[in-house]
Amino acid sequence: MKNVFTSFSGHFRKFMLFLFLLPLCCGGNHKNIYLEVSESVFFTVTDYKEEICINKRCNSSEQRLMLGTSFMIDKTKEQSVFMSVAHLCFSGDIKIDLLADDYAHRKSAMYLDIRGTIYEVDRILYWDPAADLCIFSIEKQTEGVPLKISKKEAEYGEEVFSIGGPGGYFIGNKGFISPGIFSGNMRIKISEDERANVSIYSLSTLSGMSGSPIVNKQGKVVGVVASVHMDWHRMTYSPRLKDIRSSTEKVFLK
């Protein structure tokens, strides 16, 4: 009996030592991943203006500031490339002819706050409102570390996290961390005539987090925060990973 107790006592001490070391080991790894991902995520603002011009007289029909998040996916000496959601991506002047000399005019500009320096987006490289995905570039090398896109979709119940700026709230240039769980894929109704294939995450999402990367424990992107259910604010929608990967392929394989 003494030998059994001694053996149990020894195993118990080893088990308690394991519990003590576990947060030091795994917690540190998680902390490093959060820090690494935060280096790639930036506060984004779009200044959107729209006016209708009739008989050469123009009146503003819409004007708003849209707040969101973007993350870096590529960088060279000549440019930095970012991903976000399509509903945040508007840049440049567009004139839409109506009747006779009447027209609609949309003027918008998109800005990123990168470590306290404000950059204006130069080019939108990819825009897909159906998948709600956008890729754009700033024609210079900026600070930031590109995130890698995962080749493998998250598994049901897999833990993930997102880093973004709810309401533009970044803490010391670092975004808000929101943990979550992958809950599968489904087809949802967007309008009477439109349906979309999306991934579902149990993930707290607030206004301003649109465009935030959803990342696995390896620090690779598995989704992008696109929208949230009107009634269930932990039911977050993301484009499917295959659509995310397809968008990058269309940009970088041109």
NUPABA-219929 format. One record per residue (C-alpha): residue number from 1; residue in one letter; x negated, y, z negated. Coordinates in pm, whole numbers, plus 50000, padded with zeros to 5 digits. Example, Ala and Ser with C-alpha at 12.3 -4.5 7.8 and 13.67 -1.06 7.14 Angstrom:
// residues 2
<node num="1" residuo="a" X="48770" Y="49550" Z="49220"/>
<node num="2" residuo="s" X="48633" Y="49894" Z="49286"/>
// end
This chain:
// residues 254
<node num="1" residuo="m" X="50000" Y="50000" Z="50000"/>
<node num="2" residuo="k" X="49712" Y="50233" Z="49921"/>
<node num="3" residuo="n" X="49560" Y="50169" Z="50263"/>
<node num="4" residuo="v" X="49893" Y="50246" Z="50429"/>
<node num="5" residuo="f" X="49928" Y="50571" Z="50232"/>
<node num="6" residuo="t" X="49569" Y="50670" Z="50309"/>
<node num="7" residuo="s" X="49623" Y="50599" Z="50677"/>
<node num="8" residuo="f" X="49951" Y="50797" Z="50677"/>
<node num="9" residuo="s" X="49786" Y="51083" Z="50488"/>
<node num="10" residuo="g" X="49507" Y="51097" Z="50743"/>
<node num="11" residuo="h" X="49749" Y="51102" Z="51036"/>
<node num="12" residuo="f" X="49960" Y="51365" Z="50860"/>
<node num="13" residuo="r" X="49658" Y="51594" Z="50815"/>
<node num="14" residuo="k" X="49571" Y="51552" Z="51183"/>
<node num="15" residuo="f" X="49931" Y="51631" Z="51278"/>
<node num="16" residuo="m" X="49933" Y="51948" Z="51064"/>
<node num="17" residuo="l" X="49601" Y="52052" Z="51217"/>
<node num="18" residuo="f" X="49757" Y="52002" Z="51563"/>
<node num="19" residuo="l" X="50054" Y="52223" Z="51469"/>
<node num="20" residuo="f" X="49814" Y="52488" Z="51341"/>
<node num="21" residuo="l" X="49604" Y="52487" Z="51656"/>
<node num="22" residuo="l" X="49899" Y="52466" Z="51898"/>
<node num="23" residuo="p" X="49997" Y="52836" Z="51889"/>
<node num="24" residuo="l" X="49631" Y="52936" Z="51906"/>
<node num="25" residuo="c" X="49586" Y="52729" Z="52218"/>
<node num="26" residuo="c" X="49911" Y="52754" Z="52411"/>
<node num="27" residuo="g" X="50019" Y="53096" Z="52283"/>
<node num="28" residuo="g" X="49690" Y="53239" Z="52402"/>
<node num="29" residuo="n" X="49736" Y="53087" Z="52746"/>
<node num="30" residuo="h" X="50083" Y="53237" Z="52775"/>
<node num="31" residuo="k" X="49951" Y="53575" Z="52663"/>
<node num="32" residuo="n" X="49682" Y="53564" Z="52931"/>
<node num="33" residuo="i" X="49941" Y="53479" Z="53200"/>
<node num="34" residuo="y" X="50162" Y="53769" Z="53089"/>
<node num="35" residuo="l" X="49866" Y="54007" Z="53109"/>
<node num="36" residuo="e" X="49759" Y="53875" Z="53449"/>
<node num="37" residuo="v" X="50109" Y="53904" Z="53597"/>
<node num="38" residuo="s" X="50158" Y="54252" Z="53448"/>
<node num="39" residuo="e" X="49859" Y="54371" Z="53653"/>
<node num="40" residuo="s" X="50066" Y="54303" Z="53967"/>
<node num="41" residuo="v" X="50400" Y="54463" Z="53872"/>
<node num="42" residuo="f" X="50489" Y="54829" Z="53928"/>
<node num="43" residuo="f" X="50769" Y="55076" Z="53863"/>
<node num="44" residuo="t" X="50940" Y="55170" Z="54191"/>
<node num="45" residuo="v" X="51168" Y="55462" Z="54281"/>
<node num="46" residuo="t" X="51358" Y="55526" Z="54603"/>
<node num="47" residuo="d" X="51486" Y="55877" Z="54677"/>
<node num="48" residuo="y" X="51787" Y="55818" Z="54904"/>
<node num="49" residuo="k" X="51973" Y="56096" Z="55085"/>
<node num="50" residuo="e" X="52246" Y="56076" Z="55346"/>
<node num="51" residuo="e" X="52432" Y="56354" Z="55529"/>
<node num="52" residuo="i" X="52696" Y="56384" Z="55798"/>
<node num="53" residuo="c" X="52650" Y="56653" Z="56063"/>
<node num="54" residuo="i" X="52956" Y="56776" Z="56253"/>
<node num="55" residuo="n" X="52945" Y="57070" Z="56494"/>
<node num="56" residuo="k" X="52585" Y="57128" Z="56383"/>
<node num="57" residuo="r" X="52692" Y="57172" Z="56023"/>
<node num="58" residuo="c" X="52552" Y="56914" Z="55782"/>
<node num="59" residuo="n" X="52698" Y="56813" Z="55447"/>
<node num="60" residuo="s" X="52552" Y="56572" Z="55197"/>
<node num="61" residuo="s" X="52752" Y="56249" Z="55177"/>
<node num="62" residuo="e" X="52531" Y="56063" Z="54933"/>
<node num="63" residuo="q" X="52223" Y="56131" Z="54723"/>
<node num="64" residuo="r" X="52077" Y="55906" Z="54454"/>
<node num="65" residuo="l" X="51762" Y="55782" Z="54291"/>
<node num="66" residuo="m" X="51728" Y="55404" Z="54282"/>
<node num="67" residuo="l" X="51503" Y="55256" Z="54013"/>
<node num="68" residuo="g" X="51349" Y="54912" Z="54041"/>
<node num="69" residuo="t" X="51036" Y="54700" Z="54040"/>
<node num="70" residuo="s" X="50786" Y="54575" Z="54298"/>
<node num="71" residuo="f" X="50491" Y="54338" Z="54281"/>
<node num="72" residuo="m" X="50172" Y="54303" Z="54483"/>
<node num="73" residuo="i" X="50131" Y="53999" Z="54710"/>
<node num="74" residuo="d" X="49826" Y="54095" Z="54918"/>
<node num="75" residuo="k" X="49543" Y="54346" Z="54931"/>
<node num="76" residuo="t" X="49266" Y="54435" Z="55176"/>
<node num="77" residuo="k" X="49031" Y="54731" Z="55213"/>
<node num="78" residuo="e" X="49286" Y="54895" Z="55444"/>
<node num="79" residuo="q" X="49617" Y="54828" Z="55271"/>
<node num="80" residuo="s" X="49808" Y="54692" Z="54972"/>
<node num="81" residuo="v" X="50119" Y="54482" Z="55035"/>
<node num="82" residuo="f" X="50414" Y="54447" Z="54797"/>
<node num="83" residuo="m" X="50743" Y="54259" Z="54767"/>
<node num="84" residuo="s" X="51074" Y="54377" Z="54627"/>
<node num="85" residuo="v" X="51446" Y="54353" Z="54705"/>
<node num="86" residuo="a" X="51604" Y="54486" Z="55024"/>
<node num="87" residuo="h" X="51860" Y="54699" Z="54840"/>
<node num="88" residuo="l" X="51573" Y="54908" Z="54701"/>
<node num="89" residuo="c" X="51376" Y="54939" Z="55027"/>
<node num="90" residuo="f" X="51452" Y="55252" Z="55227"/>
<node num="91" residuo="s" X="51182" Y="55471" Z="55377"/>
<node num="92" residuo="g" X="51177" Y="55722" Z="55664"/>
<node num="93" residuo="d" X="51431" Y="55916" Z="55869"/>
<node num="94" residuo="i" X="51714" Y="55751" Z="56062"/>
<node num="95" residuo="k" X="51959" Y="55933" Z="56287"/>
<node num="96" residuo="i" X="52284" Y="55760" Z="56381"/>
<node num="97" residuo="d" X="52480" Y="55916" Z="56668"/>
<node num="98" residuo="l" X="52855" Y="55946" Z="56614"/>
<node num="99" residuo="l" X="53085" Y="56135" Z="56852"/>
<node num="100" residuo="a" X="52964" Y="56407" Z="57093"/>
<node num="101" residuo="d" X="52690" Y="56599" Z="56907"/>
<node num="102" residuo="d" X="52790" Y="56466" Z="56567"/>
<node num="103" residuo="y" X="52556" Y="56233" Z="56380"/>
<node num="104" residuo="a" X="52468" Y="56081" Z="56044"/>
<node num="105" residuo="h" X="52122" Y="56142" Z="55902"/>
<node num="106" residuo="r" X="51955" Y="55926" Z="55641"/>
<node num="107" residuo="k" X="51633" Y="56044" Z="55482"/>
<node num="108" residuo="s" X="51466" Y="55834" Z="55217"/>
<node num="109" residuo="a" X="51129" Y="55785" Z="55055"/>
<node num="110" residuo="m" X="51000" Y="55505" Z="54835"/>
<node num="111" residuo="y" X="50737" Y="55553" Z="54563"/>
<node num="112" residuo="l" X="50530" Y="55329" Z="54338"/>
<node num="113" residuo="d" X="50373" Y="55428" Z="54008"/>
<node num="114" residuo="i" X="50044" Y="55237" Z="53997"/>
<node num="115" residuo="r" X="49858" Y="55302" Z="53673"/>
<node num="116" residuo="g" X="49981" Y="55661" Z="53659"/>
<node num="117" residuo="t" X="49910" Y="55740" Z="54025"/>
<node num="118" residuo="i" X="50214" Y="55791" Z="54251"/>
<node num="119" residuo="y" X="50195" Y="55637" Z="54598"/>
<node num="120" residuo="e" X="50448" Y="55676" Z="54878"/>
<node num="121" residuo="v" X="50530" Y="55365" Z="55079"/>
<node num="122" residuo="d" X="50393" Y="55391" Z="55433"/>
<node num="123" residuo="r" X="50559" Y="55101" Z="55616"/>
<node num="124" residuo="i" X="50837" Y="54852" Z="55561"/>
<node num="125" residuo="l" X="50705" Y="54530" Z="55712"/>
<node num="126" residuo="y" X="51004" Y="54304" Z="55648"/>
<node num="127" residuo="w" X="51365" Y="54376" Z="55550"/>
<node num="128" residuo="d" X="51635" Y="54110" Z="55511"/>
<node num="129" residuo="p" X="51954" Y="54233" Z="55342"/>
<node num="130" residuo="a" X="52113" Y="53886" Z="55362"/>
<node num="131" residuo="a" X="51837" Y="53730" Z="55148"/>
<node num="132" residuo="d" X="51783" Y="54065" Z="54969"/>
<node num="133" residuo="l" X="51408" Y="54062" Z="55034"/>
<node num="134" residuo="c" X="51169" Y="54333" Z="55140"/>
<node num="135" residuo="i" X="50793" Y="54351" Z="55204"/>
<node num="136" residuo="f" X="50619" Y="54686" Z="55244"/>
<node num="137" residuo="s" X="50273" Y="54837" Z="55247"/>
<node num="138" residuo="i" X="50071" Y="55131" Z="55124"/>
<node num="139" residuo="e" X="49799" Y="55205" Z="55376"/>
<node num="140" residuo="k" X="49513" Y="55210" Z="55129"/>
<node num="141" residuo="q" X="49365" Y="54983" Z="54867"/>
<node num="142" residuo="t" X="49531" Y="55042" Z="54531"/>
<node num="143" residuo="e" X="49483" Y="54895" Z="54186"/>
<node num="144" residuo="g" X="49655" Y="54565" Z="54118"/>
<node num="145" residuo="v" X="49604" Y="54193" Z="54159"/>
<node num="146" residuo="p" X="49810" Y="54003" Z="54423"/>
<node num="147" residuo="l" X="50041" Y="53734" Z="54288"/>
<node num="148" residuo="k" X="50050" Y="53394" Z="54456"/>
<node num="149" residuo="i" X="50377" Y="53250" Z="54585"/>
<node num="150" residuo="s" X="50444" Y="52900" Z="54454"/>
<node num="151" residuo="k" X="50467" Y="52619" Z="54708"/>
<node num="152" residuo="k" X="50699" Y="52424" Z="54480"/>
<node num="153" residuo="e" X="51044" Y="52528" Z="54363"/>
<node num="154" residuo="a" X="51106" Y="52532" Z="53990"/>
<node num="155" residuo="e" X="51265" Y="52220" Z="53843"/>
<node num="156" residuo="y" X="51599" Y="52223" Z="53663"/>
<node num="157" residuo="g" X="51537" Y="52336" Z="53304"/>
<node num="158" residuo="e" X="51186" Y="52464" Z="53378"/>
<node num="159" residuo="e" X="51084" Y="52764" Z="53171"/>
<node num="160" residuo="v" X="50994" Y="53081" Z="53361"/>
<node num="161" residuo="f" X="50961" Y="53451" Z="53286"/>
<node num="162" residuo="s" X="50999" Y="53783" Z="53459"/>
<node num="163" residuo="i" X="50818" Y="54113" Z="53413"/>
<node num="164" residuo="g" X="50989" Y="54433" Z="53524"/>
<node num="165" residuo="g" X="51098" Y="54780" Z="53425"/>
<node num="166" residuo="p" X="51456" Y="54798" Z="53297"/>
<node num="167" residuo="g" X="51564" Y="55159" Z="53340"/>
<node num="168" residuo="g" X="51209" Y="55243" Z="53448"/>
<node num="169" residuo="y" X="51083" Y="55147" Z="53103"/>
<node num="170" residuo="f" X="50719" Y="55039" Z="53124"/>
<node num="171" residuo="i" X="50519" Y="55007" Z="52801"/>
<node num="172" residuo="g" X="50168" Y="55142" Z="52853"/>
<node num="173" residuo="n" X="50186" Y="55055" Z="53225"/>
<node num="174" residuo="k" X="50305" Y="54704" Z="53138"/>
<node num="175" residuo="g" X="50653" Y="54579" Z="53219"/>
<node num="176" residuo="f" X="50919" Y="54427" Z="52996"/>
<node num="177" residuo="i" X="50882" Y="54047" Z="52956"/>
<node num="178" residuo="s" X="51203" Y="53848" Z="52990"/>
<node num="179" residuo="p" X="51188" Y="53467" Z="52939"/>
<node num="180" residuo="g" X="51428" Y="53240" Z="53124"/>
<node num="181" residuo="i" X="51515" Y="52894" Z="53256"/>
<node num="182" residuo="f" X="51574" Y="52773" Z="53611"/>
<node num="183" residuo="s" X="51934" Y="52652" Z="53640"/>
<node num="184" residuo="g" X="51956" Y="52534" Z="54002"/>
<node num="185" residuo="n" X="52072" Y="52658" Z="54342"/>
<node num="186" residuo="m" X="52416" Y="52747" Z="54472"/>
<node num="187" residuo="r" X="52604" Y="52929" Z="54747"/>
<node num="188" residuo="i" X="52782" Y="53244" Z="54633"/>
<node num="189" residuo="k" X="53040" Y="53477" Z="54784"/>
<node num="190" residuo="i" X="52904" Y="53826" Z="54861"/>
<node num="191" residuo="s" X="53211" Y="53958" Z="55045"/>
<node num="192" residuo="e" X="53514" Y="53823" Z="55226"/>
<node num="193" residuo="d" X="53299" Y="53727" Z="55525"/>
<node num="194" residuo="e" X="52955" Y="53674" Z="55370"/>
<node num="195" residuo="r" X="52801" Y="53391" Z="55171"/>
<node num="196" residuo="a" X="52444" Y="53359" Z="55043"/>
<node num="197" residuo="n" X="52223" Y="53075" Z="54922"/>
<node num="198" residuo="v" X="52063" Y="53175" Z="54593"/>
<node num="199" residuo="s" X="51871" Y="53035" Z="54297"/>
<node num="200" residuo="i" X="52019" Y="53079" Z="53950"/>
<node num="201" residuo="y" X="51816" Y="53162" Z="53641"/>
<node num="202" residuo="s" X="51929" Y="53195" Z="53281"/>
<node num="203" residuo="l" X="51739" Y="53521" Z="53241"/>
<node num="204" residuo="s" X="51828" Y="53852" Z="53075"/>
<node num="205" residuo="t" X="51838" Y="54121" Z="53342"/>
<node num="206" residuo="l" X="51905" Y="54495" Z="53320"/>
<node num="207" residuo="s" X="51926" Y="54777" Z="53571"/>
<node num="208" residuo="g" X="51577" Y="54859" Z="53698"/>
<node num="209" residuo="m" X="51457" Y="54497" Z="53701"/>
<node num="210" residuo="s" X="51564" Y="54436" Z="54060"/>
<node num="211" residuo="g" X="51255" Y="54331" Z="54251"/>
<node num="212" residuo="s" X="51079" Y="54184" Z="53947"/>
<node num="213" residuo="p" X="50890" Y="53860" Z="54009"/>
<node num="214" residuo="i" X="51016" Y="53543" Z="53844"/>
<node num="215" residuo="v" X="50706" Y="53346" Z="53755"/>
<node num="216" residuo="n" X="50629" Y="52993" Z="53634"/>
<node num="217" residuo="k" X="50379" Y="52902" Z="53361"/>
<node num="218" residuo="q" X="50103" Y="52882" Z="53621"/>
<node num="219" residuo="g" X="50157" Y="53250" Z="53701"/>
<node num="220" residuo="k" X="50300" Y="53181" Z="54048"/>
<node num="221" residuo="v" X="50613" Y="53344" Z="54191"/>
<node num="222" residuo="v" X="50916" Y="53114" Z="54216"/>
<node num="223" residuo="g" X="51182" Y="53384" Z="54250"/>
<node num="224" residuo="v" X="51267" Y="53755" Z="54262"/>
<node num="225" residuo="v" X="51528" Y="53927" Z="54044"/>
<node num="226" residuo="a" X="51795" Y="54041" Z="54290"/>
<node num="227" residuo="s" X="52117" Y="54080" Z="54093"/>
<node num="228" residuo="v" X="52306" Y="53964" Z="53788"/>
<node num="229" residuo="h" X="52659" Y="53829" Z="53736"/>
<node num="230" residuo="m" X="52901" Y="54108" Z="53644"/>
<node num="231" residuo="d" X="53033" Y="53928" Z="53335"/>
<node num="232" residuo="w" X="52746" Y="53698" Z="53236"/>
<node num="233" residuo="h" X="52433" Y="53909" Z="53202"/>
<node num="234" residuo="r" X="52203" Y="53611" Z="53158"/>
<node num="235" residuo="m" X="52307" Y="53467" Z="53496"/>
<node num="236" residuo="t" X="52048" Y="53614" Z="53731"/>
<node num="237" residuo="y" X="52044" Y="53562" Z="54106"/>
<node num="238" residuo="s" X="51727" Y="53526" Z="54313"/>
<node num="239" residuo="p" X="51655" Y="53454" Z="54680"/>
<node num="240" residuo="r" X="51560" Y="53090" Z="54736"/>
<node num="241" residuo="l" X="51187" Y="53017" Z="54722"/>
<node num="242" residuo="k" X="51196" Y="52893" Z="55081"/>
<node num="243" residuo="d" X="51329" Y="53235" Z="55190"/>
<node num="244" residuo="i" X="51055" Y="53410" Z="54989"/>
<node num="245" residuo="r" X="50787" Y="53196" Z="55152"/>
<node num="246" residuo="s" X="50944" Y="53244" Z="55496"/>
<node num="247" residuo="s" X="50936" Y="53624" Z="55457"/>
<node num="248" residuo="t" X="50562" Y="53622" Z="55379"/>
<node num="249" residuo="e" X="50491" Y="53390" Z="55671"/>
<node num="250" residuo="k" X="50673" Y="53620" Z="55911"/>
<node num="251" residuo="v" X="50465" Y="53915" Z="55792"/>
<node num="252" residuo="f" X="50121" Y="53756" Z="55768"/>
<node num="253" residuo="l" X="50145" Y="53524" Z="56070"/>
<node num="254" residuo="k" X="50236" Y="53799" Z="56318"/>
// end
